[in-house]
């Protein structure tokens, strides 16, 4: 992550909005943030952490974080942070929270939004997860990118488990934690095995022998099936003949019965046919005319009713028209007077404007009096402030002439600092050289006491003596074993050594047990002596190696002493400042302190001068604004007078003198009343005209309707007369006396289609049955039918049919069983193969589970990463400690220190001094940050330290600073927070944080 810009407002001591552009700072490679204690330096890092993760080091959610983080003089806190992630993408995060206006201590939770810069615009993201963007959780972020104050040694002092968990998180070592996956696979495999065993338990009766037995049964069943099939076909042929004959006789009987029923209904059908013919004849002659007459009668009645309604509506409209005409005549005089009333209305409006402009003139006159008083007061202030500025400028020039150049002070300070460092280094190296000589003397004394040559001689003699005793022991062992064999020899039994069954001369051996025991005791003593001598030899060899290492260190220290002396001589030649003495550092310090006091006085005076200038600018702006307002009032007065004269000249009916005593409000009231009266007259007149016109249109329309309805009544009466004449003519042609007889027939409402269909169906059915009976009688006249013979044949058919069905069913069942058994046997084979594969897999998974048990692989990989971190950290740690200390990882994955000044022995990191702990923590933190960010494949790496460097002496500060400067060459960006002023002068780019009592913390960029 590379920061780009940070904006904060209302956070901790930051009251006003402050912004930091990190682009120039990060380009310098090394930059610092400096300020006094409590000025707000660390708050910058807290703002970044809180913006990204919503977490801070000082406060948590239980500490009323929102309230305590907000500046007490602010009602709103705002953080905006732009940064580039490891994928070189630009992101922005904003967090804002506000104070409840009714409850000072109620601060609403912060609202966070993340943005990504795409297509030249900021697009809001659908999440607020910084870990997804940066690739680190909050804990590891503050260990590898931004290290908060007081947390610098956290990684060094973490326990083995916590450190392993951190390595898993940072370097994604979860991919090596395969225990759960293997365990899951093992459980899944075992579940599948258990399921298979359950499935196989249902296949115990499935075998090839069982399938063969069923196939034999199937062959027997098919033979029986074929025999029964032949017998059934014979019986079935005879049965079907008798069955068909029986069906024909039964059909003949049924049809004769049906025909008899039809003959009974024939008279009814004939009567219906006569009735239908009469109905159709009458309907054809009268029906259409009757329908037309009814339709016209109904239409005539409806038209007469509508004509009556129209007559009533016309009368109502006529009455309304007369009433409106009367109202119009009454309103006519007011309408005629409207033009004159309009002129009065215009005059009153002009008089109102006149009154309004006269009021504005009076108001401007009062403003002019007050403005002249204001200008007089501020001109006095202008003269006083100008005099004050001249005095302040003279004081500032006087102070500047007394100041020594900052560049000169920095150069002289650097010279004294270098000389002091070299002198301190020389003293330290001389001390180290003396300690080195003493170490060599101690080692020589130890080696002299051990006498390694004598040790080698004694070891050689003891080994020869041991070899002799071992040979004697071997001979005695052989003798004891032969004695054992000889006592067990018997005639007829084979010798265990030569195999012979004859033993003519058996040897006799003495008991050597006591001699063997004495030899073993001597060998035991001898081995102890040898082991003691070998331990002393190893100690002597170690001391010799240590002496070589210490001697080499002594030469290096001696070379370093000569180099430092040469550097001091060269440095003294470079002292070129005549105003200072190279041998009087205290005088330089006093003058530097005096110069700093004068600089502070100068800054204070310049600040006062800026305040006075700002005050003078404010006074002049107010005077300029006042003069501008005078000019505006003069122009306005001229304009108002012109408008008053013009408006009075436009008056037609009214005299302005008559209204001289009236106020603007009174004129306004009279104008509004007149306007309202005129508008009411116009509105009522227009409404009357509109209503009269509307009634006339409606009356004309209703008259037209009345004429149309009257014509329709005449036409309908004429048509009804024609229809009645036609009906009378048809009565004369027919045999009916009057229309009532006709209506009686038509009122039957016969369903002609259904009755016609019923008659037709009866005739077809009657003729069809008659012909069918004749045909069947002709067909059966030569065939007798015996019922007993048919029943006997039917019983034989059913018996054979049942037997054949049973045989078919049995054959099908056996065939289906064979198919089922073969399928089940195939399934059993597949399940057995699958069981065998799963059993082998279970064995492999068990082996893998034992390998990955207890996250062993993760621990192993984590230790590799940690050792690599140690190697990388030691590159800088060795340089900082001049190869006196080294960092290593023990068998428990805990950090420990190798002390080369104490025989290279190891000790706990907790035994380090504060300065040494800072050095190793810095080296380890830089190595960790590099590893993490190189793992993310970022082009540049960023690292921020919030430490005061207060635990370091001058030389250590120089070494640390040199280390940080070298990081620029490695494409690293490092920011530090400190209050050490010496560092501020040596860092190329920095920010200064100053805390103003009124305005809060203020940020200033130094270069």
PyMOL commands that set and color helices and strands:
alter all, ss='L'
color gray80, all
select helices_A, chain A and resi 22-27+41-53+61-63+65-69+130-134+138-144+154-157+160-170+173-176+179-203+208-336+338-402+406-450+452-487+513-573+585-649+656-659+664-733+739-746+752-780+787-881+900-902+909-911+914-935+954-970+981-986
alter helices_A, ss='H'
color red, helices_A
select strands_A, chain A and resi 2-9+18-21+30-35+76-84+90-100+103-107+111-118+121-124+146-147+885-889+895-899+905-908+941-946+972-978+989-996+1000-1006
alter strands_A, ss='S'
color yellow, strands_A
deselect
rebuild
show_as cartoon
